[in-house]
Amino acid sequence: MGEERELTFSDILRIFKRRKWTFLIIFFLTIFLTAFYLFFIATPKYEAKQVIEYKSSSSQPTFSLGSMSSAANLLGISQPADSGLTTEIERMKSDWVLANIVKELNLVEKANQNKGLIARLRGTEVTERDLIDSLKEGLNIQNVRDTNMIEISYQSSDPTMAASVVSLVYSYYTDYAKNLYFEDSQSYLNQVERLFEDVSQQYDQINKEVLDFQTKNKISDISGGTSQESDPLISYYSETYMNILKLDADKNQLEIRKQAIEDNIFKLSPETKEFILTNTEKDTPVKDIKSKLVNDRIELETLKLNSPSSPRIAALEAEITVLEVELKKNLETIFSNDLNFLASIDMETFNEYTGIITQLQLFDVTRQVYENMLQVIDDEIAKRSPIMYEYFLLRRDQAILQTRYNTLLTALEQERMKASLYDNKFKVITFAYVPENPVSPNTTLTLAIGGVLAIFLGILGVFVKEAQDKTVKDLYEFESLFGVPDIILNDSNDAEKIVNYVYKKDFKKFGLLFLGNFSVAQNLSQRIYNILNTIKPYKTEYFTSIENEDYKEKFEKFEKFKNTNEAFIMFDNFNNSDYILYRDDLEKIIIFIEEKRTNLEDIKEILEKEKDPTIVYVKKNKRSTNE
């Protein structure tokens, strides 16, 4: 290491790779200082921006509000509604958000302290309302075209002010939206809890009535059903009843989406709405197909209940499929006549809209089938004995209340989990930052000169810092100065290679000398001990050198080390006094060179003192910074 190496082009590239942050800091600092000159010529206007992405509703946790829509429909619960992108943008500009920004930045006091001469003469006082209106007027929140991105921007003569406003708009909006979310959630939870208490009482009562009826009429019911014959009917009745409720909930959601498309996107004229209603409700071909669908599906469900092996079932299913396709084609034909303008606006939304209309028609058909099947079951049971019919009604009500009870219980449990699963509707794509360049006046030429100067100073700074850094920078530098190390560790946790080396060489007593970070030394030594202790339980002792240790304890530990068959000791630096004490009792000294930590002079000195040491090169963890 006595001779200076001549730098090659590859060396220069490695230096710049290592010192990229130094170069960037000097570069941008020089640009900033160059721009500072411009502040004395004209008052620049700065614009800060933040880009956020609106996450679709499908990415939100929906089990609590979406999956429980059947419970809401069942019991008339008012659920929190998901707001759209336009609503969220307006919330960002709400008085609550802007008022908090005014207070945090102390804008009222600053505005009154910096009033102009005319305002002072008139005695005009700037109020919080004035500043809220000013922020609302200057704040620009726009949806990036053809994306779910929103750009929040604000211009000010103070770049920090501009960045603070943009950052705080999103910060306070997040708090505001979260508060609204949990207020709605708590209101929903209160409704569910009240209804759950009522349904729970009803469920307890019906259970008592069923038990009393069984006892009074000596009805055996071990399994919880009426009998082998009536159990399927009760199960089918309850399942069908709940299917109706779920169907109504799904239909309600589709109606809301349909109304949103009509009101907020397409802005349909009254004539167009009248056309849709007239054709979907009064068109004879559509009504004929719907009537046929109802009859076929009633027949199908009846056969499934009474004759599940009937060959007629397959034929009915095929016929129903054909009718559903025919119904869809008829509706599409109706829509295509006068709604072509909708397709020209947004074909995807048009297809969604026509799909919703078709699905609503199919829901009507399905609901009629379910209602008819409930009536069929009522009629079937009514033909039997009055006692069994009365018992069936009790069991039917019990099954329905049980389903309501379980649904509400699930709703309560899931709603209470929302606090831990709350997810913001937006994610930040580009964070707000203090703008360095004004949007006006035009300072291109001055900044170009500053850019050239910044590059020169950045290069100079890189070489100066490289010359001042006396640590080993990378493996290439180490090998070029001291040769290839015996072992290379990818990071400070890679202890297995050391253990394998010690095990292969069968070292009984060895020392670990670390020329770097003490925490790394502790961590690696402990890992080595843990692995050795796994291989040879309770055979290997681990000692740690401690500076300023009591002499008696120090020599007692040394004697213990000498009398131990297998042991190793960790030294955190080669100037440690214990290193001299233990040196002659060690079969091998393993020296750890830590990248970007170990001083080159220390390496040179220890290699001159030690004969045939084992050199371990520990690479820097990639997650750590380069500097």
C-alpha positions as CSV (number, residue, x, y, z in Angstrom):
1,M,0.0,0.0,0.0
2,G,3.0,2.3,-0.1
3,E,2.5,3.1,-3.8
4,E,-0.3,5.3,-5.1
5,R,-2.5,3.6,-7.6
6,E,-3.2,5.3,-10.9
7,L,-7.0,5.9,-11.4
8,T,-8.5,4.2,-14.4
9,F,-11.8,5.1,-16.1
10,S,-13.6,2.2,-14.3
11,D,-12.2,3.5,-11.0
12,I,-13.8,6.9,-11.8
13,L,-17.1,5.3,-12.6
14,R,-17.1,3.5,-9.3
15,I,-16.2,6.6,-7.4
16,F,-19.2,8.5,-8.9
17,K,-21.4,5.5,-8.2
18,R,-20.4,5.6,-4.5
19,R,-20.6,9.4,-4.3
20,K,-23.8,10.0,-6.2
21,W,-25.5,11.6,-3.3
22,T,-22.6,14.0,-2.7
23,F,-22.7,15.0,-6.3
24,L,-26.5,15.4,-6.3
25,I,-26.4,17.5,-3.1
26,I,-23.7,19.8,-4.3
27,F,-25.4,20.0,-7.7
28,F,-28.8,21.0,-6.4
29,L,-27.3,23.3,-3.7
30,T,-25.5,25.2,-6.4
31,I,-28.6,25.4,-8.5
32,F,-30.4,26.8,-5.4
33,L,-27.7,29.4,-4.8
34,T,-27.8,30.4,-8.4
35,A,-31.6,30.8,-8.2
36,F,-31.2,32.8,-5.0
37,Y,-29.8,35.7,-7.2
38,L,-33.1,35.8,-9.1
39,F,-35.0,36.5,-5.9
40,F,-33.5,40.0,-5.7
41,I,-34.5,40.9,-9.3
42,A,-38.1,39.9,-9.4
43,T,-40.7,38.3,-7.1
44,P,-40.9,34.8,-8.4
45,K,-44.1,32.7,-8.4
46,Y,-43.7,29.1,-7.2
47,E,-46.1,26.3,-7.8
48,A,-46.1,23.2,-5.6
49,K,-47.8,20.0,-6.7
50,Q,-48.8,16.7,-5.3
51,V,-50.2,13.8,-7.3
52,I,-52.5,11.2,-5.7
53,E,-54.3,8.2,-7.1
54,Y,-57.9,7.4,-6.4
55,K,-58.3,3.7,-5.6
56,S,-61.3,2.0,-7.0
57,S,-63.9,0.7,-4.7
58,S,-62.9,-2.8,-5.5
59,S,-59.6,-2.2,-3.7
60,Q,-61.3,-1.1,-0.5
61,P,-62.2,-3.5,2.4
62,T,-65.9,-4.1,1.6
63,F,-66.9,-7.0,3.8
64,S,-68.4,-4.7,6.4
65,L,-70.5,-2.4,4.2
66,G,-70.8,-4.3,0.9
67,S,-71.2,-7.9,2.0
68,M,-73.7,-6.8,4.7
69,S,-76.1,-5.1,2.3
70,S,-78.5,-8.0,2.8
71,A,-78.7,-7.2,6.5
72,A,-79.3,-3.5,5.7
73,N,-82.0,-4.4,3.2
74,L,-83.6,-6.9,5.6
75,L,-84.0,-4.5,8.5
76,G,-84.0,-1.1,6.9
77,I,-80.5,-0.1,8.1
78,S,-79.1,3.1,6.6
79,Q,-75.6,2.1,5.4
80,P,-72.7,4.5,4.8
81,A,-72.6,5.2,1.1
82,D,-69.3,5.3,-0.9
83,S,-68.7,8.8,-2.3
84,G,-67.3,9.4,-5.8
85,L,-64.2,11.1,-7.0
86,T,-66.0,14.4,-7.6
87,T,-67.3,14.5,-4.0
88,E,-63.8,13.7,-2.6
89,I,-62.3,16.6,-4.6
90,E,-64.9,19.0,-3.1
91,R,-64.1,17.6,0.4
92,M,-60.4,18.6,-0.2
93,K,-61.6,22.2,-0.7
94,S,-64.0,22.1,2.3
95,D,-64.0,24.9,4.9
96,W,-63.0,22.5,7.6
97,V,-59.8,21.5,5.7
98,L,-58.8,25.0,4.7
99,A,-59.6,26.5,8.1
100,N,-57.1,24.1,9.7
101,I,-54.5,25.0,7.2
102,V,-55.0,28.7,8.0
103,K,-54.6,28.0,11.7
104,E,-51.6,25.7,11.4
105,L,-49.7,28.1,9.2
106,N,-50.8,31.1,11.3
107,L,-51.9,32.9,8.1
108,V,-54.3,35.4,9.8
109,E,-51.5,36.9,11.9
110,K,-49.0,36.9,9.1
111,A,-51.5,38.6,6.7
112,N,-52.3,41.3,9.2
113,Q,-48.6,41.9,9.9
114,N,-47.8,42.2,6.2
115,K,-50.7,44.4,5.2
116,G,-50.1,47.0,2.4
117,L,-50.1,50.7,3.1
118,I,-53.6,51.3,1.8
119,A,-55.0,48.5,3.9
120,R,-53.3,49.9,7.0
121,L,-54.7,53.4,6.3
122,R,-58.2,52.0,5.9
123,G,-57.8,49.9,9.0
124,T,-58.8,46.7,7.2
125,E,-58.4,43.5,9.1
126,V,-57.9,40.2,7.4
127,T,-60.1,37.5,8.8
128,E,-60.0,33.7,8.7
129,R,-62.9,33.7,6.3
130,D,-61.0,36.0,3.9
131,L,-58.1,33.6,3.9
132,I,-60.3,30.5,3.4
133,D,-61.9,32.1,0.4
134,S,-58.4,33.1,-0.9
135,L,-57.1,29.5,-0.5
136,K,-60.1,28.0,-2.1
137,E,-59.7,30.4,-5.1
138,G,-56.0,29.7,-5.5
139,L,-56.1,26.0,-4.9
140,N,-56.2,23.9,-8.1
141,I,-57.4,20.3,-7.8
142,Q,-57.9,18.6,-11.1
143,N,-58.5,15.1,-12.3
144,V,-55.7,14.0,-14.7
145,R,-57.4,13.2,-18.0
146,D,-58.2,9.5,-18.7
147,T,-56.8,8.4,-15.3
148,N,-57.7,8.1,-11.7
149,M,-54.9,10.5,-10.8
150,I,-55.6,13.9,-9.1
151,E,-53.1,16.7,-9.1
152,I,-53.2,19.2,-6.2
153,S,-51.4,22.4,-7.0
154,Y,-51.0,25.9,-5.4
155,Q,-49.0,28.9,-6.4
156,S,-47.4,31.4,-4.0
157,S,-44.5,33.8,-3.9
158,D,-43.2,31.7,-1.0
159,P,-42.2,28.2,-2.1
160,T,-42.4,26.8,1.4
161,M,-45.9,28.2,1.7
162,A,-46.9,26.6,-1.5
163,A,-45.6,23.2,-0.6
164,S,-47.0,23.5,2.9
165,V,-50.5,24.3,1.6
166,V,-50.5,21.4,-0.9
167,S,-49.2,19.0,1.7
168,L,-51.6,20.1,4.4
169,V,-54.6,19.9,2.0
170,Y,-54.1,16.2,1.6
171,S,-53.1,15.7,5.3
172,Y,-56.2,17.4,6.7
173,Y,-58.4,15.9,4.0
174,T,-57.3,12.5,5.1
175,D,-58.3,13.3,8.7
176,Y,-61.6,14.8,7.5
177,A,-62.5,11.8,5.3
178,K,-61.5,9.4,8.1
179,N,-63.7,11.2,10.7
180,L,-66.6,11.2,8.3
181,Y,-66.0,7.5,7.6
182,F,-66.1,6.5,11.2
183,E,-69.0,8.8,12.1
184,D,-71.0,7.0,9.4
185,S,-69.7,3.7,10.6
186,Q,-70.6,4.4,14.2
187,S,-74.1,5.5,13.2
188,Y,-74.5,2.2,11.2
189,L,-73.1,0.2,14.1
190,N,-75.6,1.8,16.5
191,Q,-78.5,0.9,14.2
192,V,-77.2,-2.7,13.9
193,E,-76.8,-3.0,17.7
194,R,-80.4,-1.8,18.4
195,L,-81.8,-4.2,15.8
196,F,-79.6,-7.0,17.0
197,E,-80.9,-6.7,20.5
198,D,-84.5,-6.8,19.2
199,V,-83.9,-9.7,16.9
200,S,-82.0,-11.6,19.7
201,Q,-85.1,-11.2,22.0
202,Q,-87.4,-12.4,19.2
203,Y,-85.1,-15.4,18.5
204,D,-85.0,-16.4,22.1
205,Q,-88.8,-16.2,22.2
206,I,-89.4,-18.3,19.1
207,N,-86.9,-20.9,20.4
208,K,-89.0,-21.1,23.5
209,E,-92.2,-21.4,21.6
210,V,-90.9,-24.2,19.4
211,L,-89.7,-26.1,22.4
212,D,-93.0,-25.7,24.2
213,F,-94.9,-26.8,21.1
214,Q,-92.7,-29.9,20.8
215,T,-93.2,-30.8,24.4
216,K,-97.0,-30.2,24.3
217,N,-97.6,-32.2,21.1
218,K,-94.9,-34.8,21.8
219,I,-92.9,-34.1,18.7
220,S,-89.5,-35.7,18.7
221,D,-86.8,-33.3,17.2
222,I,-83.3,-34.4,18.1
223,S,-81.7,-32.8,15.1
224,G,-83.5,-29.5,15.4
225,G,-85.8,-30.1,12.4
226,T,-89.5,-30.9,12.3
227,S,-89.1,-34.4,10.8
228,Q,-87.4,-36.3,8.1
229,E,-90.2,-35.3,5.7
230,S,-90.6,-31.6,6.6
231,D,-86.9,-30.7,7.3
232,P,-86.1,-30.1,3.6
233,L,-89.2,-27.8,3.2
234,I,-88.1,-25.6,6.2
235,S,-84.6,-25.5,5.0
236,Y,-85.7,-24.6,1.4
237,Y,-88.2,-22.0,2.7
238,S,-85.6,-20.3,4.9
239,E,-83.0,-20.4,2.1
240,T,-85.4,-19.0,-0.4
241,Y,-86.6,-16.3,1.9
242,M,-83.0,-15.1,2.5
243,N,-82.3,-15.3,-1.2
244,I,-85.1,-12.8,-1.7
245,L,-83.6,-10.5,0.8
246,K,-80.2,-10.8,-0.9
247,L,-81.8,-10.3,-4.3
248,D,-83.4,-7.1,-3.0
249,A,-80.1,-5.9,-1.7
250,D,-78.3,-6.6,-4.9
251,K,-81.1,-5.0,-6.9
252,N,-80.9,-1.9,-4.7
253,Q,-77.2,-1.6,-5.4
254,L,-77.8,-1.9,-9.1
255,E,-80.5,0.7,-8.9
256,I,-78.1,3.1,-7.2
257,R,-75.5,2.5,-9.8
258,K,-78.0,2.9,-12.6
259,Q,-79.3,6.2,-11.1
260,A,-75.7,7.4,-10.7
261,I,-75.0,6.8,-14.4
262,E,-78.2,8.6,-15.4
263,D,-77.7,11.6,-13.1
264,N,-74.0,12.1,-12.9
265,I,-72.5,10.8,-16.1
266,F,-74.9,10.7,-19.0
267,K,-77.3,13.5,-17.9
268,L,-80.1,11.8,-19.7
269,S,-82.9,14.0,-21.0
270,P,-86.5,13.4,-19.8
271,E,-87.4,12.1,-23.3
272,T,-84.6,9.5,-23.2
273,K,-85.6,8.3,-19.7
274,E,-89.3,8.1,-20.8
275,F,-88.1,6.0,-23.8
276,I,-86.2,3.6,-21.6
277,L,-89.1,3.2,-19.1
278,T,-91.7,2.8,-21.9
279,N,-89.8,0.1,-23.8
280,T,-88.5,-1.9,-20.9
281,E,-91.9,-2.0,-19.1
282,K,-94.5,-2.0,-21.9
283,D,-92.8,-3.7,-24.9
284,T,-94.8,-6.8,-25.7
285,P,-91.9,-9.1,-26.8
286,V,-90.0,-8.3,-23.6
287,K,-93.0,-8.9,-21.4
288,D,-93.7,-12.2,-23.2
289,I,-90.2,-13.4,-22.6
290,K,-90.3,-12.4,-18.9
291,S,-93.6,-14.2,-18.4
292,K,-92.2,-17.3,-20.1
293,L,-89.0,-17.1,-17.9
294,V,-91.1,-16.9,-14.7
295,N,-93.2,-19.9,-15.6
296,D,-90.2,-22.0,-16.7
297,R,-88.2,-21.2,-13.5
298,I,-91.2,-21.9,-11.3
299,E,-91.6,-25.3,-13.0
300,L,-87.8,-25.9,-12.7
301,E,-87.7,-25.1,-8.9
302,T,-90.8,-27.3,-8.3
303,L,-89.2,-30.2,-10.1
304,K,-86.0,-29.8,-8.2
305,L,-87.9,-30.0,-5.0
306,N,-90.3,-32.8,-5.8
307,S,-88.6,-34.8,-8.6
308,P,-84.9,-34.0,-8.6
309,S,-84.1,-36.8,-11.0
310,S,-86.7,-35.7,-13.7
311,P,-85.2,-35.4,-17.2
312,R,-87.4,-32.4,-17.7
313,I,-84.9,-30.4,-15.5
314,A,-82.1,-30.4,-18.1
315,A,-84.5,-29.3,-20.8
316,L,-85.9,-26.5,-18.7
317,E,-82.4,-25.2,-17.8
318,A,-81.5,-25.1,-21.5
319,E,-84.7,-23.3,-22.4
320,I,-84.2,-20.7,-19.6
321,T,-80.7,-20.0,-20.9
322,V,-82.0,-19.4,-24.4
323,L,-84.8,-17.1,-23.0
324,E,-82.3,-15.1,-21.0
325,V,-80.1,-14.6,-24.0
326,E,-83.2,-13.6,-26.1
327,L,-84.3,-11.2,-23.4
328,K,-80.9,-9.5,-23.4
329,K,-80.8,-9.2,-27.2
330,N,-84.3,-7.7,-27.2
331,L,-83.3,-5.1,-24.6
332,E,-80.1,-4.3,-26.5
333,T,-82.1,-3.8,-29.7
334,I,-84.4,-1.4,-27.8
335,F,-81.5,0.6,-26.4
336,S,-79.5,0.8,-29.7
337,N,-82.3,2.7,-31.4
338,D,-82.2,5.9,-29.4
339,L,-79.3,5.5,-27.0
340,N,-76.4,5.5,-29.6
341,F,-75.3,8.8,-28.2
342,L,-74.5,7.1,-24.9
343,A,-72.2,4.7,-26.6
344,S,-70.4,7.5,-28.4
345,I,-69.7,9.1,-25.0
346,D,-68.4,6.1,-23.2
347,M,-68.9,2.6,-24.6
348,E,-67.7,0.9,-21.4
349,T,-70.2,2.7,-19.3
350,F,-72.9,2.2,-21.9
351,N,-72.3,-1.6,-21.8
352,E,-72.4,-1.4,-18.0
353,Y,-75.7,0.5,-18.1
354,T,-77.4,-2.0,-20.5
355,G,-76.0,-4.8,-18.4
356,I,-77.6,-3.3,-15.3
357,I,-81.0,-3.0,-17.0
358,T,-80.8,-6.6,-18.1
359,Q,-79.8,-7.8,-14.7
360,L,-82.7,-5.9,-13.1
361,Q,-85.1,-7.6,-15.4
362,L,-83.6,-11.0,-14.5
363,F,-83.9,-10.1,-10.8
364,D,-87.6,-9.4,-11.3
365,V,-88.0,-12.9,-12.8
366,T,-86.0,-14.6,-10.0
367,R,-88.0,-12.8,-7.3
368,Q,-91.3,-13.9,-8.8
369,V,-90.0,-17.4,-8.9
370,Y,-89.0,-17.3,-5.2
371,E,-92.3,-15.8,-4.1
372,N,-94.2,-18.5,-6.0
373,M,-92.1,-21.2,-4.5
374,L,-92.8,-19.9,-1.0
375,Q,-96.5,-20.0,-1.7
376,V,-96.1,-23.6,-3.1
377,I,-94.5,-24.7,0.2
378,D,-97.2,-23.0,2.3
379,D,-99.9,-24.8,0.3
380,E,-98.1,-28.1,0.5
381,I,-97.8,-28.0,4.3
382,A,-101.3,-26.7,4.7
383,K,-102.6,-29.9,3.1
384,R,-101.2,-31.8,6.1
385,S,-102.5,-31.9,9.7
386,P,-103.2,-28.6,11.4
387,I,-100.7,-29.4,14.1
388,M,-97.9,-30.1,11.6
389,Y,-98.8,-27.0,9.7
390,E,-98.7,-24.8,12.8
391,Y,-95.4,-26.5,13.8
392,F,-94.0,-25.8,10.3
393,L,-94.9,-22.1,10.6
394,L,-93.1,-22.0,14.0
395,R,-90.0,-23.7,12.5
396,R,-90.1,-21.4,9.5
397,D,-90.2,-18.3,11.6
398,Q,-87.4,-19.8,13.8
399,A,-85.2,-20.5,10.7
400,I,-85.8,-16.9,9.4
401,L,-85.0,-15.4,12.8
402,Q,-81.9,-17.5,13.1
403,T,-80.7,-16.3,9.8
404,R,-81.4,-12.7,10.8
405,Y,-79.7,-13.2,14.1
406,N,-76.5,-14.7,12.5
407,T,-76.5,-12.0,9.8
408,L,-76.7,-9.2,12.3
409,L,-74.1,-10.9,14.6
410,T,-71.7,-11.1,11.7
411,A,-72.4,-7.5,10.8
412,L,-71.6,-6.4,14.3
413,E,-68.3,-8.4,14.4
414,Q,-67.2,-7.2,11.0
415,E,-68.2,-3.6,11.6
416,R,-66.1,-3.5,14.8
417,M,-63.1,-4.6,12.9
418,K,-63.2,-1.6,10.5
419,A,-60.9,0.6,12.7
420,S,-58.0,-1.8,12.0
421,L,-58.9,-2.3,8.3
422,Y,-59.6,1.3,7.4
423,D,-58.0,2.2,4.1
424,N,-57.5,5.6,2.6
425,K,-59.2,6.1,-0.7
426,F,-56.1,7.7,-2.2
427,K,-52.4,6.8,-2.3
428,V,-49.7,9.3,-2.9
429,I,-47.9,9.0,-6.2
430,T,-45.8,12.2,-6.0
431,F,-45.3,13.9,-2.6
432,A,-45.4,17.6,-2.3
433,Y,-42.0,19.2,-2.2
434,V,-40.7,22.8,-2.0
435,P,-40.3,23.9,-5.6
436,E,-36.8,25.2,-6.5
437,N,-37.6,26.9,-9.8
438,P,-40.2,29.6,-10.1
439,V,-42.9,29.3,-12.8
440,S,-42.2,33.0,-13.6
441,P,-40.1,35.0,-14.5
442,N,-38.1,33.1,-17.2
443,T,-34.7,32.4,-15.9
444,T,-33.5,29.8,-18.3
445,L,-30.2,31.4,-19.2
446,T,-29.1,32.1,-15.6
447,L,-30.1,28.6,-14.5
448,A,-28.2,27.1,-17.5
449,I,-25.0,28.8,-16.3
450,G,-25.7,27.7,-12.8
451,G,-26.2,24.1,-14.0
452,V,-22.8,24.1,-15.7
453,L,-21.2,25.4,-12.5
454,A,-23.1,22.9,-10.4
455,I,-21.7,20.0,-12.5
456,F,-18.2,21.3,-12.1
457,L,-18.5,21.7,-8.3
458,G,-20.3,18.4,-7.9
459,I,-17.4,16.6,-9.6
460,L,-14.9,18.5,-7.5
461,G,-16.9,17.7,-4.3
462,V,-16.9,14.0,-5.2
463,F,-13.1,13.8,-5.6
464,V,-12.5,15.8,-2.5
465,K,-14.8,13.6,-0.4
466,E,-13.2,10.5,-1.9
467,A,-9.8,11.7,-0.9
468,Q,-10.9,12.4,2.6
469,D,-12.6,9.0,3.1
470,K,-9.9,6.6,4.5
471,T,-12.2,3.6,4.8
472,V,-12.3,0.6,2.5
473,K,-15.0,1.5,-0.1
474,D,-15.6,-1.8,-1.9
475,L,-14.3,-5.3,-2.5
476,Y,-12.5,-4.2,-5.7
477,E,-10.4,-1.6,-3.8
478,F,-9.6,-4.1,-1.0
479,E,-8.4,-6.7,-3.5
480,S,-6.3,-4.2,-5.4
481,L,-4.6,-3.1,-2.2
482,F,-4.4,-6.3,0.0
483,G,-5.3,-9.2,-2.2
484,V,-8.3,-11.5,-2.3
485,P,-9.9,-12.1,1.1
486,D,-10.3,-15.7,2.4
487,I,-14.0,-15.3,3.0
488,I,-16.5,-12.9,1.6
489,L,-19.8,-12.3,3.5
490,N,-22.7,-10.7,1.6
491,D,-23.9,-8.9,4.8
492,S,-23.4,-8.8,8.5
493,N,-25.9,-11.6,9.1
494,D,-24.1,-14.2,6.9
495,A,-22.5,-16.2,9.7
496,E,-22.8,-19.7,8.1
497,K,-19.7,-19.3,6.0
498,I,-17.6,-18.6,9.1
499,V,-19.0,-21.6,10.9
500,N,-18.4,-23.8,7.9
501,Y,-14.8,-22.6,7.8
502,V,-14.2,-23.1,11.5
503,Y,-15.8,-26.6,11.3
504,K,-13.8,-27.6,8.3
505,K,-10.5,-26.5,9.9
506,D,-11.5,-28.0,13.2
507,F,-10.4,-25.0,15.2
508,K,-10.8,-25.5,19.0
509,K,-9.9,-22.0,20.0
510,F,-10.0,-19.0,17.8
511,G,-10.5,-15.2,18.0
512,L,-12.7,-12.9,16.0
513,L,-11.2,-9.5,15.5
514,F,-13.5,-6.8,14.2
515,L,-12.3,-3.7,12.5
516,G,-15.6,-1.9,12.2
517,N,-19.0,-1.4,13.9
518,F,-19.3,-2.9,17.4
519,S,-23.0,-3.8,16.9
520,V,-22.1,-5.7,13.8
521,A,-19.4,-7.5,15.8
522,Q,-21.9,-8.5,18.5
523,N,-24.5,-9.6,16.1
524,L,-22.2,-11.7,13.9
525,S,-20.4,-13.3,16.9
526,Q,-23.7,-14.2,18.5
527,R,-24.9,-15.8,15.3
528,I,-21.7,-17.8,15.0
529,Y,-22.1,-19.0,18.6
530,N,-25.8,-20.0,18.0
531,I,-24.9,-22.1,15.0
532,L,-21.9,-23.8,16.7
533,N,-24.1,-24.5,19.7
534,T,-26.6,-26.1,17.5
535,I,-24.0,-28.3,15.9
536,K,-22.2,-29.2,19.2
537,P,-24.7,-28.4,22.0
538,Y,-23.0,-27.0,25.1
539,K,-19.4,-27.7,23.8
540,T,-18.4,-24.3,22.5
541,E,-18.0,-21.3,24.9
542,Y,-18.4,-17.7,23.7
543,F,-16.3,-15.0,25.3
544,T,-16.4,-11.2,24.8
545,S,-13.6,-8.8,25.4
546,I,-14.7,-5.9,27.6
547,E,-12.6,-2.8,28.1
548,N,-12.1,-1.5,31.6
549,E,-13.2,-4.7,33.1
550,D,-12.2,-5.6,36.7
551,Y,-8.7,-7.2,36.7
552,K,-9.8,-10.1,38.8
553,E,-12.8,-10.9,36.6
554,K,-10.6,-10.4,33.5
555,F,-8.0,-13.0,34.6
556,E,-10.6,-15.4,35.9
557,K,-12.3,-15.2,32.5
558,F,-8.9,-15.8,30.8
559,E,-8.2,-18.9,32.9
560,K,-11.6,-20.2,32.1
561,F,-10.9,-19.7,28.4
562,K,-7.5,-21.5,28.7
563,N,-9.2,-24.5,30.5
564,T,-12.0,-24.8,28.0
565,N,-11.7,-27.3,25.2
566,E,-13.6,-25.4,22.6
567,A,-14.1,-21.6,22.7
568,F,-13.8,-18.4,20.8
569,I,-13.5,-14.8,21.9
570,M,-14.6,-11.6,20.2
571,F,-12.4,-8.4,20.0
572,D,-14.0,-5.2,18.9
573,N,-10.6,-3.7,17.9
574,F,-7.0,-4.7,17.6
575,N,-5.8,-2.2,20.2
576,N,-7.8,-3.9,22.8
577,S,-5.6,-4.9,25.8
578,D,-7.3,-8.3,26.0
579,Y,-6.1,-9.0,22.4
580,I,-2.5,-9.2,23.8
581,L,-3.6,-11.5,26.6
582,Y,-5.4,-14.1,24.5
583,R,-3.3,-13.9,21.3
584,D,-0.9,-16.7,22.0
585,D,-3.7,-19.1,23.1
586,L,-5.6,-18.8,19.8
587,E,-5.2,-21.3,17.0
588,K,-6.4,-18.8,14.5
589,I,-7.3,-15.2,14.4
590,I,-10.1,-14.3,12.0
591,I,-10.1,-10.6,11.0
592,F,-13.3,-9.0,9.9
593,I,-13.0,-6.1,7.4
594,E,-16.3,-4.2,7.2
595,E,-17.0,-2.3,4.0
596,K,-17.3,1.5,4.4
597,R,-16.4,1.1,8.1
598,T,-12.9,-0.3,8.4
599,N,-10.0,2.2,8.1
600,L,-7.4,1.3,5.4
601,E,-4.5,2.3,7.8
602,D,-5.9,-0.1,10.4
603,I,-6.0,-2.9,7.9
604,K,-2.4,-2.3,6.9
605,E,-1.3,-2.1,10.5
606,I,-3.0,-5.4,11.6
607,L,-1.7,-7.3,8.6
608,E,1.8,-6.2,9.4
609,K,1.5,-7.5,12.9
610,E,-0.4,-10.7,12.3
611,K,1.1,-13.7,10.6
612,D,-1.2,-15.7,8.4
613,P,-4.6,-14.4,9.6
614,T,-7.9,-15.4,8.0
615,I,-9.4,-12.3,6.3
616,V,-13.2,-12.0,6.1
617,Y,-14.6,-9.2,4.0
618,V,-18.1,-8.1,5.1
619,K,-20.0,-6.3,2.4
620,K,-22.3,-3.4,3.2
621,N,-26.0,-4.2,3.5
622,K,-27.6,-2.9,0.3
623,R,-30.4,-1.2,2.2
624,S,-27.9,1.0,3.9
625,T,-27.0,4.3,2.4
626,N,-23.9,4.7,0.2
627,E,-22.3,7.5,2.2
